[in-house]
Amino acid sequence: MSDDDDEVNYVKKTRTIHYGSLEDAEKARLEATSDDDNEDLKVSSVVQSSQIHISNEYMELEDSISKEKQALLEEFEKRKKARSINVSTDDGEVKKNLRQLNEPVCLFGEGPADRRNRLRDILACIGEDIITRREVEEEKKQLENSQESTWYHEGPESLRISRLWIAEYSLPRAKARLEEARLMRDLPDANRTARRQEIQKKLQVLAIHSSQIGDVRPISHCEFSPNSQLLATGSWTGLCKVWNVPSCELQQTLRGHNSNIGAIIFHPKATISQEESICNMVSCAFDGSVKLWNFKSEEPIADIEGHMPHRVSKMGFHPSGRFLGTCCYDCSWRLWDLHQCTEVLHQEGHGKAVHCISFQVDGSVCATGGLDGFGRVWDLRTGRCIMFMEGHLKGIFGIDFAPNGYQIATSSEDNTCKIWDLRKRSAFYTIPAHTNLISTIKYQKDGDFLVTSSFDCTVKLWTNRTWQPLKTLSGHDGKVMCADLSPDNQYVVSGSYDRTFKLWTPEG
């Protein structure tokens, strides 16, 4: 066979080009499609007539396969992340971390290596930094608790001397008070009831005895002298004035403060056994100044420094007259020894400004109230807070110890008064006393009733047994900022924002 026969001749295919419209071809395609639909309808009719079950549900194989792959990938990622987490090799540290995560410290048959792997798996699921974050939260909680708790520090020698003196002074007085309480308990009930009824009848006929303009600005504080013959008032002009009772004649004007007066109080022995030339009164002001006064001069005889620039709101004398307690708006209160002429205690403990203070009749403890809505009772012999008074919704503006030594009355901005029992360390009665802030609360000398003053322009008297209102004294045109009871139980005084003070006494 020759080579010429093996050759294949290549013939190029000619390219065909069609001219004209494609409408005919499209019509033919549509007709073929309609024929196929008709055949499907025929098949479906046949199926329905023969009752053949055909399901339209399909198994999504690709979706199920993708989900399984996703789960495997997540498992691989988790294992990879777990391998990258650093876990302590110390078994004690591993147990501590498990305890912090609220997980079982040890499972049955689990060794240290298994425990480490379990901790690593847990951290891979919930986050590697969970332990660090919980430690930071615990530190914050501990810091907050430490800030709220009472703390103590070593005091000076003068404080030790003062506390020993207070202990020696208070124990005999407490013994005498308890003996007197036992004698009162042994009295017939008829005698005690008759005495209470007599006092209530006397209070229910209280009326205005006199009204006096005390100053050109509001009267912020008023207090009777121990012999009930003098009345001291302080106003927002910075002046303190001493008036005769019951004539309400001005006897002495005390000049020295340059800002609003917070309080002016008498020494417990003033007008009784105290000489007129020594300290008989103490006053404080909003600028932090505290001044000592006598009955001989209109100028202060001494200043107590250490509060400025913080406001000093209220003060209180220890029953002995040797110590003075001052409330400061730097969230603390101070105890001053007037014999040693020094500050023996600077006590913190309130979350906000300390507004009021009261000493127990024995002189062993004192109570303070703050604008944080809490009260505290302090043992002056040890410095400890022995009672925390929690219950008021707003700041405490008045506090006073009852003559029985174990009841404490507080008045608040929440329009209520609370009666606390020092023996039970809790409140046992709440008086919905007024319709506005209660500025003052005071016990009568014998403890049979107490008086409250309020920004609702009224003064009210309450019985000490059932805490029912005995009398409402209305007459002021402005909010009543202070009130007091005379030691001889003859007068009630109230000072108001309307610049006047009023004396109230039983009619007839």
Secondary structure as UniProt FT lines:
FT   HELIX           3..6
FT   HELIX           23..49
FT   TURN            50..51
FT   HELIX           61..84
FT   HELIX           91..100
FT   TURN            101..102
FT   TURN            108..109
FT   HELIX           112..126
FT   TURN            128..129
FT   HELIX           130..148
FT   HELIX           157..186
FT   HELIX           189..203
FT   TURN            204..205
FT   STRAND          206..213
FT   STRAND          219..224
FT   TURN            226..227
FT   STRAND          230..235
FT   TURN            236..237
FT   STRAND          240..244
FT   TURN            245..247
FT   STRAND          250..254
FT   STRAND          261..266
FT   TURN            268..273
FT   TURN            276..277
FT   STRAND          281..285
FT   TURN            286..287
FT   STRAND          290..293
FT   STRAND          302..304
FT   TURN            308..309
FT   STRAND          312..317
FT   TURN            319..320
FT   STRAND          323..328
FT   TURN            329..331
FT   STRAND          332..337
FT   TURN            338..341
FT   STRAND          342..348
FT   STRAND          354..359
FT   TURN            361..362
FT   STRAND          365..370
FT   TURN            371..372
FT   STRAND          374..379
FT   TURN            380..382
FT   STRAND          385..390
FT   STRAND          396..401
FT   TURN            403..404
FT   STRAND          407..412
FT   TURN            413..414
FT   STRAND          417..421
FT   TURN            422..425
FT   STRAND          426..431
FT   STRAND          438..443
FT   TURN            445..446
FT   STRAND          449..454
FT   TURN            455..456
FT   STRAND          458..463
FT   TURN            464..466
FT   STRAND          469..474
FT   STRAND          480..485
FT   TURN            487..488
FT   STRAND          492..496
FT   TURN            497..498
FT   STRAND          500..506
//
